[in-house]
């Protein structure tokens, strides 16, 4: 789905000095993503990819959080949940469109992680080429807590960034780590005081934008080809697997326990 910038409801898109800044703008739900927000995120990265004036992209979140992942009340319940299940159970499952748009964006992407980056929010940060964290940032792959598997960020990029053993711990436990631990394990480039986050991120973005843009774009393409593998094939497997897991009792219990603010009881079915 393609959405014009003028139609955006949940995403801000700004370009200055060849740097595009994309801001998730649903602070009232910690920048949780509903279907519309996913579509706008995809459209934002398609715009950045196609615009020859843009040489680098920053993504961040409005308010106190970077991105809390799926807006659970919207995506996991009601009509949006039914739509998501139908999409995942399509004849030929495909990667999450927003994930494909971010990973395939021809311009380097820097995540300015200003707060919680959990669930798909952590995956979003991992789909970026680099991450700079505020000292208030938190990271967590919470999918297992909802009876689901992670998207491309967690399965293809996290092990490369922090190593298979640490990735296994984060994926299997769903633990949340702070900014200091994220920097220690190499998940982020560095941690900066919260008020300095955007300035530090923009400084790096401008340094990249001042280099020859075609060379930078080919370097990014080369890294994607040599480092990250066939994300389309893996993304299709993820979509197929999520289609199965969405129908399990454990997934429904994971969502219900979250909404009811209680400990879940999983039964393996």
N, C-alpha and C positions, 0 to 999 in steps of 0.2 A: 504493500500500500504506500502511495506517495502522498504526502501532505505538504502544502505550501507553508512557508514560514508565517505568512499572515494568518493562517488558520490554526497555528499552534495554540494549545490551551495549557499544556503542562510542561513546555520546554521553551527556554530562551535561547536565541541564536544570535551571536554578535560576532562581527569581524572587524579587526583592527590590526594594522601593520602586518598583514598576511597571516594573522593568527585568528582562527575561529574559536570562540568560547561557547560551549554548549552547557547550559545549566538546567538540570532537572529541577522543576519548579512546582513540587507538590509538598511543601514543607509541613503541611498539616498532617500528612501521613508518612513523614520521614522520607519523602521522595519515593514511596512505594509505587510500583508500576502497574497500572491497569492496562487494558488493551489499547486505549487511545495513546497512553504515554509510550508504550512499546512502539506503536506506529510512528509517533513523532520522533522517537530516538532513531529509529531506522531512517526516516526521511532526513534527519539532521546529518547523519553520516554519509548518506548518498549525496546530499548537497555539497558537503565538504570534499568528497571524493571527486565530484565533477567540476568544481570551481577552480580554475587555474590560478586565481589570485590567492587562494588559500594554500599555505605551505606547511602549517602545523595546526593541530587541534588540541584544545584543552577541554576536558569534561569535568564538571564539578556538580555539587548539589546546593540548592538554596536552603537556608536555615541551618539547623544543627546537625543534619545528617547528609552523607553522600548519597546513599541509596539503600533502602531497607529490603530491596528485592521485590518480589511480587506483593502487590496490595492484596493481602490474603482474603479480606472480606469480599473484594471484587473478583479476583481471579479464581479463588478456590471454592467459591460458593455461587449459587444462582446461575444466571444466564451466561456470564462470562466463563464460568467453569465448564459448562456444557459446550460452549464454543471451543474452548481450549482442548477438551477431550476429543471433539470431532476433528479438529485440526491435527492432533497427534495421531489419531487413528486413521488418517487418510491412507489411500492405497499405497502411496510412496511417500513416507515421512521425509521431512526436510529439516535442516538446521533451523533454529530460531532465526527468523529474518533479521531482527535487530543485531543478533550476534554475527551473522554473516556480513552485514553492512559495516560493523565496527572492525572486524578482522580484515576485511577486504579493502578498507579505506586506504587509498594510496598515500595519504599523508601521515606522518608520525603523530601518534596520539598519546597525550600525557594525562593521567588521572590526577586531579588535585583532590585528594581524599580529605574532606573537611570534617568528617564525623563517621558515624557507623556505616560500614560497607559490608552488609551481611546478605546471605543467600545469593540471589542473582546480582545483588549489588557488589558483592565481592567478585563474582564472575565478571561483571562489567569492568571492574578495575583491572582484572587479569587479562582481559581482551585488549587492553591498552598496551602500548609499547613500554611505557614507564609509569611509575607511580611515585608521587611525592605526598607525604602524609602530614597533616596537622598533628600536633601532640594530643589532640582530642580524638583521633581516628581509632576505630575498632574494626576488626576483620573477623568474619566467621562464615564458613561454608555450612549453612544450617539445613541443607536439603535432607540429610539423613533424619533429622528431627521431624520432618513432614512425610517420611516414608518414600522419598524420591531420590533420584540421582542428580548430580550437578550438571550444569551445561558445559559448553566447550572450555570456558575459562578454568574450571576446576579440574577437568579430566585431561586436557591437553597442555595447559600452560602452567598450572600450579606445580606439577612434579618437576618441570624443567627449571622453574624459578627457585624452588626451595628444596628440591630433592624428593625422591620417591618416598622415603621413609617419613619425612615430616609431612608431606602431602597426605600420605595415608592416615597419619594421626589426625590431621585437621578434617579430612573428609569423613572418616569413620566415627569420630567423636562429635563433630559439630561444635567443637570448642571455639570460643571467641578469644582472640588475642588483641593486645593493645598495640599502640604505635611503636613503642620501644621494641617489643618482641618482633613485630613485623619487619622493622629495620634490621634487627639482629640476624634474622633468618634469610635476609635478602629479598623479602617480598616487596620492599620499597627502596627507592634510591636513598632517601633520607627523611628525617622527621624535622619539622621546623615549628616554631611557635605558631599557634593558630592564626594570629593576626598577620603573620608574614607569608601565609601559604600561597595566596594568589600571586604575590609579587615574586616569590621564589619560583613558582611554576612558570609564570610569564617570562621571567629571565631566561630560563632554559628554552622555552618555546621560541623566543626571539633569536636566540643563538642558533637554533636549528633553522628558523625561517630565513636567516641571513646567508645560509649556505646555498649552493646551486640547487634549485628545487628538483630538477630532473635526476641529478645524481642521488639526492636523498631518497626520492621515490623508488629508484631502482635498488638502492641499498635495502629499503624496507621490503620490497618484493623479494629480494634475495634471501633475507632473513626468514621471511615467511616460508619460502620454498625449502630452505635447508634445515630449518629448526622445528617448525610446527606441524609438519605432516599434512595429511589429507583431511582437512577439517570438515569438508562436505560429507565424506563417508562416515566419519565419527559422529557428526551432527545428526545424520539420519538414524544411526544406531541409538543415540540419546533420545530422539523424538519417539522412536518405536518403543523404547524401554519405558519412557515416561507415560506413553499411552497405556501400557500394561499396569504400571504402578498406580496411576490415577484411580484405577478401579479396585485397589486393594483395601481391606479393612484398616490396615495399619496407616495408610495415607489419610483416610477419612478420620481416624482417631487422632493423628498428628495435627490435623487442621482443627478438629473440634476442641482438643485440649488447649491449643493456642488461643482460640477464641474465648474459651471458658476460663482461661488463666489457671489451669490445673496441670498436674503431672500426667503424662500419657501412660497408657497400658497397651503395649504392643503384643500381638499374638502370632505374628509370622504368617498372616494370611490376608 
